[in-house]
């Protein structure tokens, strides 16, 4: 299986290099300070803070602590609006529209598990937002908090803390891997 993966990467390496070069030239043409680009990247749903910290430190060569702070700030900034907008969208969908039945079914299921959600929801949200994998993170965590109808303060603190932990985990892992790579040379 590993050899198949290596063969696949070798066949597609040219495509990946072209995409990387295009992305780099696009970023270089932007008339913004690198710090703003890191902050903007941390607010975007796919990039979030976990990749923005790598962009700041590895690509723009910002100090690691500065990259961590900017990426964490972006994660915290986006948490509240996503939570509020998702809550509004779910309330609107529950009242009318094609998703009405699905939303009401999900709300009934959540009500059955209300005690567990209230007890373990905040911890689960911190862990979920801290996992540095696609599909997990601040955006999805804020949406889940709204869907579970967690209190705003609890939801915000849980998701923001998870986002900050994600940034710190990625930064520590990347910095440690880079240091290890330098020692191995």
Protein Blocks (a to p, Z undefined) as FASTA:
>chain_A
ZZmmmmmmmmmmmmmmmmmmmmmmmmmmpccdfklmmmmmmmpmklommlmmmmmmmmno
pafklmmmmmmmmmmmmmmmmmmmmmmmmmmmmmgcjklmmmmmmmmmmmmmmmmmmmmm
mmmmmmmmmpccehiajklmmmmmmmnopafklmmmmmmmmmmmmmmmmmmmmmmmmmmm
mmmZZ
